[in-house]
């Protein structure tokens, strides 16, 4: 009985905390939106991939190339990308959940300082594991 309860608890906890990781390629980090848009334009001259800009909380603009399900796929895109993208020293980055949520709405510009209200209010479900009393007489 105890083993079943612990197995169920571990299983349900892993489901709650399981998240689908998405990756993107960080191509440019700039100080202004204008420079980020120039970077985006240069990427799009040789690519049909999805390019989007994220304004970080410290007021930097990051230009990303695509959203991928795994690192291998993103690394392959870097290897086969244009010389401009390669010159920028791109790297694969895990996208935070809030960016994935906003990006799912097909946004091309994401401002992390001014997130939509539903993203701000979204809280992680926390599981409180009650202490189990173990009766040693039970086998």
Secondary structure, 3 states (H helix, E strand, C coil): CHHHHHHHHHHHHHHHHCCCCCEEEEEEEECCHHHHHHHHHHHHCCCCCCEEEEECCCCCEEEEEEEECCHHHHHHHHHCCCHHHHHCCCEEEECCHHHHHHHCCCCCEEEHHHCCHHHHCCCCCCCCCCCCCCCCCCC
